[in-house]
């Protein structure tokens, strides 16, 4: 079981490549408990976010292709 929970948002639809790493997200699915977490303040590369359900904290990484990756802190 890997502690390094990189997460690919593969089912994100549409214009993933338009904004690249500057893309910001309004919600995420927790890699630890699979809960969907809506965020009022959008988050992007370098931000720290927390799952409201299980309390896990993640460092946000957005790839050049505009894909969301979450690293467990
Ligand atoms: Zn969670």
PDB file of the backbone (N, CA, C, O) and the ligand in Angstrom, with CONECT records:
HET     ZN  A 101       1
ATOM      1  N   UNK A   1       0.848  -1.187   0.000  1.00  0.00           N
ATOM      2  CA  UNK A   1       0.000   0.000   0.000  1.00  0.00           C
ATOM      3  C   UNK A   1       0.883   1.235   0.000  1.00  0.00           C
ATOM      4  O   UNK A   1       1.752   1.398   0.856  1.00  0.00           O
ATOM      5  N   UNK A   2       0.648   2.088  -0.960  1.00  0.00           N
ATOM      6  CA  UNK A   2       1.501   3.261  -1.125  1.00  0.00           C
ATOM      7  C   UNK A   2       1.001   4.441  -0.325  1.00  0.00           C
ATOM      8  O   UNK A   2      -0.191   4.746  -0.323  1.00  0.00           O
ATOM      9  N   UNK A   3       1.930   5.109   0.360  1.00  0.00           N
ATOM     10  CA  UNK A   3       1.571   6.313   1.102  1.00  0.00           C
ATOM     11  C   UNK A   3       1.593   7.514   0.176  1.00  0.00           C
ATOM     12  O   UNK A   3       0.963   8.536   0.446  1.00  0.00           O
ATOM     13  N   UNK A   4       2.321   7.380  -0.910  1.00  0.00           N
ATOM     14  CA  UNK A   4       2.475   8.465  -1.866  1.00  0.00           C
ATOM     15  C   UNK A   4       1.278   8.471  -2.812  1.00  0.00           C
ATOM     16  O   UNK A   4       1.307   7.846  -3.872  1.00  0.00           O
ATOM     17  N   UNK A   5       0.237   9.177  -2.417  1.00  0.00           N
ATOM     18  CA  UNK A   5      -1.026   9.087  -3.128  1.00  0.00           C
ATOM     19  C   UNK A   5      -1.129  10.104  -4.253  1.00  0.00           C
ATOM     20  O   UNK A   5      -1.903  11.058  -4.174  1.00  0.00           O
ATOM     21  N   UNK A   6      -0.370   9.898  -5.264  1.00  0.00           N
ATOM     22  CA  UNK A   6      -0.573  10.722  -6.452  1.00  0.00           C
ATOM     23  C   UNK A   6      -1.919  10.368  -7.058  1.00  0.00           C
ATOM     24  O   UNK A   6      -2.352   9.216  -7.021  1.00  0.00           O
ATOM     25  N   UNK A   7      -2.560  11.358  -7.604  1.00  0.00           N
ATOM     26  CA  UNK A   7      -3.931  11.164  -8.028  1.00  0.00           C
ATOM     27  C   UNK A   7      -4.154  11.824  -9.374  1.00  0.00           C
ATOM     28  O   UNK A   7      -3.901  13.017  -9.540  1.00  0.00           O
ATOM     29  N   UNK A   8      -4.613  11.066 -10.304  1.00  0.00           N
ATOM     30  CA  UNK A   8      -4.911  11.597 -11.628  1.00  0.00           C
ATOM     31  C   UNK A   8      -6.411  11.799 -11.790  1.00  0.00           C
ATOM     32  O   UNK A   8      -7.205  10.872 -11.630  1.00  0.00           O
ATOM     33  N   UNK A   9      -6.767  13.005 -12.105  1.00  0.00           N
ATOM     34  CA  UNK A   9      -8.179  13.289 -12.352  1.00  0.00           C
ATOM     35  C   UNK A   9      -8.484  12.986 -13.803  1.00  0.00           C
ATOM     36  O   UNK A   9      -8.625  13.895 -14.621  1.00  0.00           O
ATOM     37  N   UNK A  10      -8.584  11.701 -14.121  1.00  0.00           N
ATOM     38  CA  UNK A  10      -8.712  11.298 -15.514  1.00  0.00           C
ATOM     39  C   UNK A  10     -10.057  11.639 -16.127  1.00  0.00           C
ATOM     40  O   UNK A  10     -10.174  11.830 -17.337  1.00  0.00           O
ATOM     41  N   UNK A  11     -11.064  11.712 -15.282  1.00  0.00           N
ATOM     42  CA  UNK A  11     -12.399  11.935 -15.836  1.00  0.00           C
ATOM     43  C   UNK A  11     -12.790  13.405 -15.872  1.00  0.00           C
ATOM     44  O   UNK A  11     -13.945  13.741 -16.132  1.00  0.00           O
ATOM     45  N   UNK A  12     -11.824  14.279 -15.610  1.00  0.00           N
ATOM     46  CA  UNK A  12     -12.081  15.715 -15.751  1.00  0.00           C
ATOM     47  C   UNK A  12     -12.356  16.007 -17.223  1.00  0.00           C
ATOM     48  O   UNK A  12     -11.552  15.684 -18.097  1.00  0.00           O
ATOM     49  N   UNK A  13     -13.492  16.616 -17.473  1.00  0.00           N
ATOM     50  CA  UNK A  13     -13.869  16.758 -18.876  1.00  0.00           C
ATOM     51  C   UNK A  13     -13.437  18.101 -19.455  1.00  0.00           C
ATOM     52  O   UNK A  13     -13.195  19.074 -18.740  1.00  0.00           O
ATOM     53  N   UNK A  14     -13.353  18.106 -20.769  1.00  0.00           N
ATOM     54  CA  UNK A  14     -13.242  19.362 -21.480  1.00  0.00           C
ATOM     55  C   UNK A  14     -11.849  19.919 -21.670  1.00  0.00           C
ATOM     56  O   UNK A  14     -10.963  19.242 -22.192  1.00  0.00           O
ATOM     57  N   UNK A  15     -11.660  21.158 -21.243  1.00  0.00           N
ATOM     58  CA  UNK A  15     -10.551  21.981 -21.693  1.00  0.00           C
ATOM     59  C   UNK A  15      -9.319  21.877 -20.813  1.00  0.00           C
ATOM     60  O   UNK A  15      -8.730  22.897 -20.453  1.00  0.00           O
ATOM     61  N   UNK A  16      -8.926  20.685 -20.468  1.00  0.00           N
ATOM     62  CA  UNK A  16      -7.833  20.507 -19.532  1.00  0.00           C
ATOM     63  C   UNK A  16      -6.553  21.189 -19.994  1.00  0.00           C
ATOM     64  O   UNK A  16      -5.764  21.639 -19.163  1.00  0.00           O
ATOM     65  N   UNK A  17      -6.338  21.273 -21.267  1.00  0.00           N
ATOM     66  CA  UNK A  17      -5.054  21.778 -21.750  1.00  0.00           C
ATOM     67  C   UNK A  17      -5.026  23.292 -21.923  1.00  0.00           C
ATOM     68  O   UNK A  17      -3.969  23.862 -22.194  1.00  0.00           O
ATOM     69  N   UNK A  18      -6.173  23.951 -21.770  1.00  0.00           N
ATOM     70  CA  UNK A  18      -6.220  25.374 -22.081  1.00  0.00           C
ATOM     71  C   UNK A  18      -5.390  26.218 -21.118  1.00  0.00           C
ATOM     72  O   UNK A  18      -4.677  27.126 -21.545  1.00  0.00           O
ATOM     73  N   UNK A  19      -5.478  25.927 -19.830  1.00  0.00           N
ATOM     74  CA  UNK A  19      -4.809  26.767 -18.843  1.00  0.00           C
ATOM     75  C   UNK A  19      -3.513  26.148 -18.334  1.00  0.00           C
ATOM     76  O   UNK A  19      -2.730  26.817 -17.659  1.00  0.00           O
ATOM     77  N   UNK A  20      -3.283  24.901 -18.646  1.00  0.00           N
ATOM     78  CA  UNK A  20      -2.070  24.257 -18.189  1.00  0.00           C
ATOM     79  C   UNK A  20      -1.946  24.263 -16.679  1.00  0.00           C
ATOM     80  O   UNK A  20      -2.929  24.061 -15.966  1.00  0.00           O
ATOM     81  N   UNK A  21      -0.731  24.495 -16.190  1.00  0.00           N
ATOM     82  CA  UNK A  21      -0.481  24.414 -14.754  1.00  0.00           C
ATOM     83  C   UNK A  21      -1.100  25.565 -13.986  1.00  0.00           C
ATOM     84  O   UNK A  21      -1.105  25.548 -12.755  1.00  0.00           O
ATOM     85  N   UNK A  22      -1.624  26.568 -14.683  1.00  0.00           N
ATOM     86  CA  UNK A  22      -2.287  27.683 -14.009  1.00  0.00           C
ATOM     87  C   UNK A  22      -3.754  27.383 -13.735  1.00  0.00           C
ATOM     88  O   UNK A  22      -4.469  28.203 -13.158  1.00  0.00           O
ATOM     89  N   UNK A  23      -4.187  26.224 -14.147  1.00  0.00           N
ATOM     90  CA  UNK A  23      -5.581  25.856 -13.972  1.00  0.00           C
ATOM     91  C   UNK A  23      -5.943  25.783 -12.485  1.00  0.00           C
ATOM     92  O   UNK A  23      -5.125  25.387 -11.655  1.00  0.00           O
ATOM     93  N   UNK A  24      -7.170  26.166 -12.167  1.00  0.00           N
ATOM     94  CA  UNK A  24      -7.631  26.087 -10.800  1.00  0.00           C
ATOM     95  C   UNK A  24      -8.880  25.214 -10.728  1.00  0.00           C
ATOM     96  O   UNK A  24      -9.641  25.102 -11.689  1.00  0.00           O
ATOM     97  N   UNK A  25      -9.067  24.595  -9.555  1.00  0.00           N
ATOM     98  CA  UNK A  25     -10.127  23.609  -9.406  1.00  0.00           C
ATOM     99  C   UNK A  25     -11.088  24.023  -8.299  1.00  0.00           C
ATOM    100  O   UNK A  25     -10.686  24.641  -7.313  1.00  0.00           O
ATOM    101  N   UNK A  26     -12.351  23.678  -8.472  1.00  0.00           N
ATOM    102  CA  UNK A  26     -13.373  24.034  -7.489  1.00  0.00           C
ATOM    103  C   UNK A  26     -13.794  22.870  -6.615  1.00  0.00           C
ATOM    104  O   UNK A  26     -14.610  23.030  -5.707  1.00  0.00           O
ATOM    105  N   UNK A  27     -13.238  21.696  -6.887  1.00  0.00           N
ATOM    106  CA  UNK A  27     -13.555  20.544  -6.057  1.00  0.00           C
ATOM    107  C   UNK A  27     -12.557  19.435  -6.348  1.00  0.00           C
ATOM    108  O   UNK A  27     -11.852  19.466  -7.357  1.00  0.00           O
ATOM    109  N   UNK A  28     -12.506  18.458  -5.455  1.00  0.00           N
ATOM    110  CA  UNK A  28     -11.647  17.307  -5.712  1.00  0.00           C
ATOM    111  C   UNK A  28     -12.246  16.080  -5.052  1.00  0.00           C
ATOM    112  O   UNK A  28     -13.027  16.181  -4.106  1.00  0.00           O
ATOM    113  N   UNK A  29     -11.868  14.923  -5.566  1.00  0.00           N
ATOM    114  CA  UNK A  29     -12.248  13.662  -4.946  1.00  0.00           C
ATOM    115  C   UNK A  29     -11.082  13.175  -4.107  1.00  0.00           C
ATOM    116  O   UNK A  29      -9.974  12.999  -4.614  1.00  0.00           O
ATOM    117  N   UNK A  30     -11.331  12.960  -2.828  1.00  0.00           N
ATOM    118  CA  UNK A  30     -10.257  12.563  -1.907  1.00  0.00           C
ATOM    119  C   UNK A  30      -9.684  11.206  -2.294  1.00  0.00           C
ATOM    120  O   UNK A  30     -10.427  10.234  -2.420  1.00  0.00           O
ATOM    121  N   UNK A  31      -8.357  11.130  -2.485  1.00  0.00           N
ATOM    122  CA  UNK A  31      -7.736   9.848  -2.819  1.00  0.00           C
ATOM    123  C   UNK A  31      -7.790   8.848  -1.668  1.00  0.00           C
ATOM    124  O   UNK A  31      -7.684   7.641  -1.889  1.00  0.00           O
ATOM    125  N   UNK A  32      -7.953   9.342  -0.443  1.00  0.00           N
ATOM    126  CA  UNK A  32      -7.941   8.474   0.730  1.00  0.00           C
ATOM    127  C   UNK A  32      -9.305   7.836   0.993  1.00  0.00           C
ATOM    128  O   UNK A  32      -9.391   6.645   1.294  1.00  0.00           O
ATOM    129  N   UNK A  33     -10.372   8.636   0.879  1.00  0.00           N
ATOM    130  CA  UNK A  33     -11.692   8.114   1.241  1.00  0.00           C
ATOM    131  C   UNK A  33     -12.712   8.256   0.121  1.00  0.00           C
ATOM    132  O   UNK A  33     -13.872   7.875   0.281  1.00  0.00           O
ATOM    133  N   UNK A  34     -12.281   8.809  -1.023  1.00  0.00           N
ATOM    134  CA  UNK A  34     -13.122   8.934  -2.216  1.00  0.00           C
ATOM    135  C   UNK A  34     -14.257   9.942  -2.085  1.00  0.00           C
ATOM    136  O   UNK A  34     -15.102  10.037  -2.975  1.00  0.00           O
ATOM    137  N   UNK A  35     -14.286  10.693  -0.994  1.00  0.00           N
ATOM    138  CA  UNK A  35     -15.336  11.694  -0.850  1.00  0.00           C
ATOM    139  C   UNK A  35     -15.085  12.865  -1.780  1.00  0.00           C
ATOM    140  O   UNK A  35     -13.940  13.240  -2.034  1.00  0.00           O
ATOM    141  N   UNK A  36     -16.165  13.436  -2.283  1.00  0.00           N
ATOM    142  CA  UNK A  36     -16.048  14.631  -3.114  1.00  0.00           C
ATOM    143  C   UNK A  36     -16.083  15.858  -2.219  1.00  0.00           C
ATOM    144  O   UNK A  36     -16.987  16.027  -1.400  1.00  0.00           O
ATOM    145  N   UNK A  37     -15.076  16.713  -2.392  1.00  0.00           N
ATOM    146  CA  UNK A  37     -14.957  17.923  -1.582  1.00  0.00           C
ATOM    147  C   UNK A  37     -15.105  19.169  -2.446  1.00  0.00           C
ATOM    148  O   UNK A  37     -14.190  19.511  -3.194  1.00  0.00           O
ATOM    149  N   UNK A  38     -16.236  19.846  -2.354  1.00  0.00           N
ATOM    150  CA  UNK A  38     -16.376  21.120  -3.056  1.00  0.00           C
ATOM    151  C   UNK A  38     -15.589  22.201  -2.313  1.00  0.00           C
ATOM    152  O   UNK A  38     -15.569  22.233  -1.082  1.00  0.00           O
ATOM    153  N   UNK A  39     -14.945  23.078  -3.073  1.00  0.00           N
ATOM    154  CA  UNK A  39     -14.192  24.167  -2.455  1.00  0.00           C
ATOM    155  C   UNK A  39     -14.751  25.493  -2.959  1.00  0.00           C
ATOM    156  O   UNK A  39     -14.812  25.729  -4.166  1.00  0.00           O
ATOM    157  N   UNK A  40     -15.158  26.353  -2.033  1.00  0.00           N
ATOM    158  CA  UNK A  40     -15.662  27.662  -2.433  1.00  0.00           C
ATOM    159  C   UNK A  40     -14.554  28.489  -3.061  1.00  0.00           C
ATOM    160  O   UNK A  40     -14.748  29.126  -4.097  1.00  0.00           O
ATOM    161  N   UNK A  41     -13.378  28.472  -2.417  1.00  0.00           N
ATOM    162  CA  UNK A  41     -12.227  29.152  -2.992  1.00  0.00           C
ATOM    163  C   UNK A  41     -11.492  28.153  -3.856  1.00  0.00           C
ATOM    164  O   UNK A  41     -11.068  27.100  -3.380  1.00  0.00           O
ATOM    165  N   UNK A  42     -11.343  28.478  -5.106  1.00  0.00           N
ATOM    166  CA  UNK A  42     -10.668  27.547  -6.000  1.00  0.00           C
ATOM    167  C   UNK A  42      -9.208  27.379  -5.597  1.00  0.00           C
ATOM    168  O   UNK A  42      -8.573  28.304  -5.091  1.00  0.00           O
ATOM    169  N   UNK A  43      -8.703  26.199  -5.828  1.00  0.00           N
ATOM    170  CA  UNK A  43      -7.322  25.899  -5.471  1.00  0.00           C
ATOM    171  C   UNK A  43      -6.544  25.525  -6.722  1.00  0.00           C
ATOM    172  O   UNK A  43      -7.105  25.094  -7.730  1.00  0.00           O
ATOM    173  N   UNK A  44      -5.235  25.705  -6.620  1.00  0.00           N
ATOM    174  CA  UNK A  44      -4.381  25.408  -7.764  1.00  0.00           C
ATOM    175  C   UNK A  44      -3.018  24.929  -7.311  1.00  0.00           C
ATOM    176  O   UNK A  44      -2.826  24.564  -6.152  1.00  0.00           O
ATOM    177  N   UNK A  45      -2.077  24.935  -8.237  1.00  0.00           N
ATOM    178  CA  UNK A  45      -0.739  24.417  -7.991  1.00  0.00           C
ATOM    179  C   UNK A  45      -0.100  25.055  -6.762  1.00  0.00           C
ATOM    180  O   UNK A  45      -0.047  26.280  -6.655  1.00  0.00           O
ATOM    181  N   UNK A  46       0.381  24.234  -5.840  1.00  0.00           N
ATOM    182  CA  UNK A  46       1.077  24.729  -4.658  1.00  0.00           C
ATOM    183  C   UNK A  46       0.184  24.957  -3.454  1.00  0.00           C
ATOM    184  O   UNK A  46       0.686  25.204  -2.358  1.00  0.00           O
ATOM    185  N   UNK A  47      -1.126  24.882  -3.628  1.00  0.00           N
ATOM    186  CA  UNK A  47      -2.041  25.074  -2.505  1.00  0.00           C
ATOM    187  C   UNK A  47      -2.103  23.819  -1.648  1.00  0.00           C
ATOM    188  O   UNK A  47      -1.771  22.721  -2.093  1.00  0.00           O
ATOM    189  N   UNK A  48      -2.538  24.012  -0.405  1.00  0.00           N
ATOM    190  CA  UNK A  48      -2.742  22.884   0.494  1.00  0.00           C
ATOM    191  C   UNK A  48      -4.236  22.768   0.756  1.00  0.00           C
ATOM    192  O   UNK A  48      -4.892  23.749   1.103  1.00  0.00           O
ATOM    193  N   UNK A  49      -4.763  21.571   0.588  1.00  0.00           N
ATOM    194  CA  UNK A  49      -6.191  21.359   0.775  1.00  0.00           C
ATOM    195  C   UNK A  49      -6.410  20.211   1.745  1.00  0.00           C
ATOM    196  O   UNK A  49      -5.537  19.366   1.945  1.00  0.00           O
ATOM    197  N   UNK A  50      -7.593  20.199   2.340  1.00  0.00           N
ATOM    198  CA  UNK A  50      -7.911  19.172   3.330  1.00  0.00           C
ATOM    199  C   UNK A  50      -9.252  18.542   2.987  1.00  0.00           C
ATOM    200  O   UNK A  50     -10.202  19.216   2.589  1.00  0.00           O
ATOM    201  N   UNK A  51      -9.295  17.234   3.153  1.00  0.00           N
ATOM    202  CA  UNK A  51     -10.556  16.532   2.978  1.00  0.00           C
ATOM    203  C   UNK A  51     -11.431  16.765   4.198  1.00  0.00           C
ATOM    204  O   UNK A  51     -11.006  16.531   5.330  1.00  0.00           O
ATOM    205  N   UNK A  52     -12.647  17.224   3.969  1.00  0.00           N
ATOM    206  CA  UNK A  52     -13.550  17.515   5.085  1.00  0.00           C
ATOM    207  C   UNK A  52     -14.084  16.256   5.742  1.00  0.00           C
ATOM    208  O   UNK A  52     -14.637  16.315   6.840  1.00  0.00           O
ATOM    209  N   UNK A  53     -13.925  15.130   5.089  1.00  0.00           N
ATOM    210  CA  UNK A  53     -14.500  13.889   5.597  1.00  0.00           C
ATOM    211  C   UNK A  53     -13.517  13.102   6.451  1.00  0.00           C
ATOM    212  O   UNK A  53     -13.839  12.709   7.573  1.00  0.00           O
ATOM    213  N   UNK A  54     -12.314  12.871   5.921  1.00  0.00           N
ATOM    214  CA  UNK A  54     -11.352  12.053   6.660  1.00  0.00           C
ATOM    215  C   UNK A  54     -10.229  12.885   7.253  1.00  0.00           C
ATOM    216  O   UNK A  54      -9.441  12.367   8.044  1.00  0.00           O
ATOM    217  N   UNK A  55     -10.129  14.172   6.891  1.00  0.00           N
ATOM    218  CA  UNK A  55      -9.134  15.052   7.487  1.00  0.00           C
ATOM    219  C   UNK A  55      -7.760  14.988   6.861  1.00  0.00           C
ATOM    220  O   UNK A  55      -6.843  15.670   7.321  1.00  0.00           O
ATOM    221  N   UNK A  56      -7.593  14.186   5.823  1.00  0.00           N
ATOM    222  CA  UNK A  56      -6.295  14.094   5.156  1.00  0.00           C
ATOM    223  C   UNK A  56      -5.969  15.414   4.467  1.00  0.00           C
ATOM    224  O   UNK A  56      -6.846  16.063   3.898  1.00  0.00           O
ATOM    225  N   UNK A  57      -4.685  15.806   4.525  1.00  0.00           N
ATOM    226  CA  UNK A  57      -4.249  17.032   3.868  1.00  0.00           C
ATOM    227  C   UNK A  57      -3.409  16.689   2.658  1.00  0.00           C
ATOM    228  O   UNK A  57      -2.623  15.741   2.673  1.00  0.00           O
ATOM    229  N   UNK A  58      -3.587  17.476   1.612  1.00  0.00           N
ATOM    230  CA  UNK A  58      -2.885  17.210   0.361  1.00  0.00           C
ATOM    231  C   UNK A  58      -2.239  18.475  -0.169  1.00  0.00           C
ATOM    232  O   UNK A  58      -2.774  19.576  -0.041  1.00  0.00           O
ATOM    233  N   UNK A  59      -1.069  18.283  -0.769  1.00  0.00           N
ATOM    234  CA  UNK A  59      -0.423  19.360  -1.512  1.00  0.00           C
ATOM    235  C   UNK A  59      -0.854  19.231  -2.970  1.00  0.00           C
ATOM    236  O   UNK A  59      -0.751  18.165  -3.577  1.00  0.00           O
ATOM    237  N   UNK A  60      -1.338  20.342  -3.511  1.00  0.00           N
ATOM    238  CA  UNK A  60      -1.872  20.325  -4.872  1.00  0.00           C
ATOM    239  C   UNK A  60      -0.754  20.522  -5.888  1.00  0.00           C
ATOM    240  O   UNK A  60       0.075  21.422  -5.756  1.00  0.00           O
ATOM    241  N   UNK A  61      -0.749  19.676  -6.888  1.00  0.00           N
ATOM    242  CA  UNK A  61       0.159  19.825  -8.007  1.00  0.00           C
ATOM    243  C   UNK A  61      -0.666  19.795  -9.274  1.00  0.00           C
ATOM    244  O   UNK A  61      -1.456  18.874  -9.481  1.00  0.00           O
ATOM    245  N   UNK A  62      -0.492  20.787 -10.122  1.00  0.00           N
ATOM    246  CA  UNK A  62      -1.178  20.789 -11.417  1.00  0.00           C
ATOM    247  C   UNK A  62      -0.115  20.654 -12.501  1.00  0.00           C
ATOM    248  O   UNK A  62       0.819  21.452 -12.575  1.00  0.00           O
ATOM    249  N   UNK A  63      -0.267  19.656 -13.320  1.00  0.00           N
ATOM    250  CA  UNK A  63       0.724  19.398 -14.359  1.00  0.00           C
ATOM    251  C   UNK A  63       0.612  20.428 -15.469  1.00  0.00           C
ATOM    252  O   UNK A  63      -0.359  21.183 -15.530  1.00  0.00           O
ATOM    253  N   UNK A  64       1.607  20.457 -16.344  1.00  0.00           N
ATOM    254  CA  UNK A  64       1.589  21.374 -17.481  1.00  0.00           C
ATOM    255  C   UNK A  64       0.376  21.133 -18.378  1.00  0.00           C
ATOM    256  O   UNK A  64      -0.065  22.023 -19.105  1.00  0.00           O
ATOM    257  N   UNK A  65      -0.149  19.919 -18.312  1.00  0.00           N
ATOM    258  CA  UNK A  65      -1.330  19.588 -19.110  1.00  0.00           C
ATOM    259  C   UNK A  65      -2.622  19.966 -18.395  1.00  0.00           C
ATOM    260  O   UNK A  65      -3.712  19.714 -18.907  1.00  0.00           O
ATOM    261  N   UNK A  66      -2.505  20.569 -17.214  1.00  0.00           N
ATOM    262  CA  UNK A  66      -3.693  20.997 -16.491  1.00  0.00           C
ATOM    263  C   UNK A  66      -4.380  19.885 -15.732  1.00  0.00           C
ATOM    264  O   UNK A  66      -5.582  19.949 -15.477  1.00  0.00           O
ATOM    265  N   UNK A  67      -3.622  18.866 -15.368  1.00  0.00           N
ATOM    266  CA  UNK A  67      -4.218  17.750 -14.634  1.00  0.00           C
ATOM    267  C   UNK A  67      -3.888  17.849 -13.159  1.00  0.00           C
ATOM    268  O   UNK A  67      -2.767  18.183 -12.775  1.00  0.00           O
ATOM    269  N   UNK A  68      -4.878  17.553 -12.346  1.00  0.00           N
ATOM    270  CA  UNK A  68      -4.757  17.664 -10.895  1.00  0.00           C
ATOM    271  C   UNK A  68      -4.069  16.448 -10.297  1.00  0.00           C
ATOM    272  O   UNK A  68      -4.438  15.307 -10.575  1.00  0.00           O
ATOM    273  N   UNK A  69      -3.048  16.715  -9.458  1.00  0.00           N
ATOM    274  CA  UNK A  69      -2.413  15.648  -8.707  1.00  0.00           C
ATOM    275  C   UNK A  69      -2.399  16.070  -7.249  1.00  0.00           C
ATOM    276  O   UNK A  69      -2.121  17.227  -6.934  1.00  0.00           O
ATOM    277  N   UNK A  70      -2.699  15.133  -6.362  1.00  0.00           N
ATOM    278  CA  UNK A  70      -2.729  15.427  -4.939  1.00  0.00           C
ATOM    279  C   UNK A  70      -1.698  14.568  -4.229  1.00  0.00           C
ATOM    280  O   UNK A  70      -1.682  13.345  -4.369  1.00  0.00           O
ATOM    281  N   UNK A  71      -0.826  15.237  -3.454  1.00  0.00           N
ATOM    282  CA  UNK A  71       0.192  14.509  -2.714  1.00  0.00           C
ATOM    283  C   UNK A  71      -0.164  14.558  -1.237  1.00  0.00           C
ATOM    284  O   UNK A  71      -0.310  15.635  -0.659  1.00  0.00           O
ATOM    285  N   UNK A  72      -0.301  13.399  -0.637  1.00  0.00           N
ATOM    286  CA  UNK A  72      -0.648  13.313   0.783  1.00  0.00           C
ATOM    287  C   UNK A  72       0.460  13.936   1.634  1.00  0.00           C
ATOM    288  O   UNK A  72       1.637  13.625   1.453  1.00  0.00           O
ATOM    289  N   UNK A  73       0.077  14.816   2.561  1.00  0.00           N
ATOM    290  CA  UNK A  73       1.059  15.500   3.384  1.00  0.00           C
ATOM    291  C   UNK A  73       1.283  14.783   4.710  1.00  0.00           C
ATOM    292  O   UNK A  73       2.087  15.233   5.527  1.00  0.00           O
TER     293      UNK A  73
HETATM  294 ZN    ZN A 101     -10.918  11.955   2.585  1.00  0.00          ZN
END
